[in-house]
Amino acid sequence: MTHAMDDELRDDLNALAGRGLRRNARTVASAHGPTIRVDGHEVLSLSSNDYLGFSRHPDLADALHRGAQAHGVGTGGSRLISGTHEKHLAVEQRLARFVGTEDALLFSTGYAANVGVLTALTDSRDVIFSDALNHASLIDGCRLSKATVHVFPHGDVDALAALLRAQRKTHRRALIATDAVFSMDGDCAPLAALRAVATEHDAWLFVDEAHALGVLGPEGRGLSRELGVTPEIRMGTLGKAFGVSGAFVAGSRALTEVLRNRARSFVFSTAPSPALAEAILVATDLVEAADDRRGRVLGHAARLRRELSSLGYEVPGGGTPIVPVLTGTPEATMAMARRLFEAGIFAHGIRPPTVAKGTSRIRVVPMALHTDDEIQRVISVFAELRRAPQQSARP
Ligand SMILES: *Cc1c(COP(=O)(O)O)cnc(C)c1O
């Protein structure tokens, strides 16, 4: 029986490979950082969300160690059974204070947070409006919710307003869901305009700050804070600029109370380790004080955008650390990623279904810890590939 299954599954894998879409993760054998050891090669890492370089900060390692010694590693249950530790409550208070909301609720991952929010707040009486380029976790939350879902063209507030005019009255609740910074395009959502249209049509605004938190806004408090916009619901991840893992939803006390009761990805999942909560507390202090690192990572990204554009590459977006270099087909993208790797640059090729057909790309993401020389090396390799597109990038 198993053989029959495996044969069928191998056909699936071969079909993926035939379309250039088979994925194989490279293996990292070093601590995370600006330079990493991947598959036996020392390479510059341009494919990390650890924007500020905190994932291997000694204070975070100490906090995790201290937390594990003091409170143990496991929680033994979900938050509502026996898994709520005072450190969870402390971290929730701290994160609420950080983004400037009444309360916050910790989740194991951003994926779980997004699915939890959308399914807990909406049902068949409701309607969700979702940006076309939203993260997969928001898309899956929409799919799992029983609400009517309308996907609006990326960043198109007029199209959204038209949908609201047509749809709002026949539904109990309307919720607008958007990434703050779009993870594959590196552009920002028009939050002020979205806020205005949400208010006008009595809809709630749900902003996923995964790639903005720690990087944008005063002291890294996110894009909403940078633009002075107050969404009803904010999600932030702790596995990116915070260098740890986990996520939170921030908003009013009523919001977090409903999520505590009804978000299934919160209720039916083992609580994160209290040691992790210790590390998140320390990470929040580090992030708050990291203006210097924010300046460096944004400066590197601006320089990469400018220089790669002037080399003739198509580089959309702006104002964030995510620098997408459009390459077209999945095959061309993977060939480019391979040649970059041979030249000592680890930047990820992104293909469908992560991005739309025809928009495959190399996603170049600098870290605050890269030196100016290292960024120059990246630019030089891209220049070399431009000059000799068919040959190896090795000098
Ligand atoms: C990474 C990411 C998530 C998921 O967060 P995890 O903590 O990694 O599960 C959600 N939304 C966006 C926009 C992301 O980039």
The ligand as a Gaussian input file, in Angstrom:
#p B3LYP/6-31G(d) Opt

LIG

0 1
 C        6.127000      35.857000       8.561000
 C        4.757000      36.383000       8.393000
 C        3.685000      35.839000       9.090000
 C        3.814000      34.580000       9.899000
 O        4.497000      34.780000      11.072000
 P        5.240000      33.558000      11.760000
 O        5.486000      34.012000      13.143000
 O        6.475000      33.314000      10.970000
 O        4.290000      32.390000      11.689000
 C        2.459000      36.451000       8.972000
 N        2.288000      37.534000       8.178000
 C        3.292000      38.062000       7.471000
 C        3.043000      39.258000       6.626000
 C        4.561000      37.495000       7.545000
 O        5.543000      38.001000       6.822000

